[in-house]
Amino acid sequence: MSHVSLSHQAKLVRRETAAGLAAQALLLLLLSKAIGLGPAGWLTGAAVAIATWAVLTRALSRSWSRPFGPANRVTLARATLVGGVAALVADSFESPPPLTALVALATVALILDAVDGQVARRTGTSSKLGARFDMEVDAFLILVLSVFVATSLGAWVLLIGVMRYGFVAAARFLPWLNGSLRPSTARKTVAALQGIILLTTASGLLPYVPALVAVIAALTLLTWSFARDIIWLHRTGQGDGHGQGKTPPATGPTTPPKPA
């Protein structure tokens, strides 16, 4: 690709990421007007927006030759919604949480997780960056929801949100954890259940005991999925990957990249 084309692509990508930053600011403003978002919510939402913009811009700067793509736009919209959820969760430590807004934003974010894959398949686009971006958004949403649910069920719920990040940290010292895994329907199912169960519990629709049982089941399944994949990686010695295709929200170390 020519220098002129690369420069044009760089400008387009910068516009995309800047638009995402502006969309996050607009969402925070709307939440503030609608429910009176407090300082903690504003600071958290702003921090998420800036971090997303900075990391995404840096990652994209290494691959200007590829367009941002419609699927990545959907994922960016999801990231904006997750930023709003994070702001509401942070604000809930200072005032009663607006469950309707929180559940609505998180629900749409979870639904769009299936949409970006459909968009990618229909447009014929796929990239490691897109798969990683999608995975990070999913993992962060699960972390945020686990923080919220932990306030009612106990700190142990945080294990659901931090397990993936703990795996990534361990992989820095144990390279064989960076290997690629075979596709697994069970792994994908466990991944989907984490968000569904945490969101259902966060909504308050379940009484305490059923909610407790459901979240314990989710954590048990997640632990089983991780253990199974870690054992497989150890036995096969698959240590030449870079952890770019981890299935969101990290119910298994690595899988083939998801179209994005």
Secondary structure, 3 states (H helix, E strand, C coil): CCHHHHHHHHHHHHHHHHHHHHHHHHHHHHHHHHHCCCHHHHHHHHHHHHHHHHHHHHHHCCCCCCCCCHHHHHHHHHHHHHHHHHHHHHHCCCCCCCHHHHHHHHHHHHHHHHHHHHHHHHHCCCCHHHHHHHHHHHHHHHHHHHHHHHHHHCHHHHHHHHHHHHHHHHHCCCHHHHCCCCCCHHHHHHHHHHHHHHHHHHHCCCCHHHHHHHHHHHHHHHHHHHHHHHHHHHHHCCCCCCCCCCECCCCECCCCCCCC
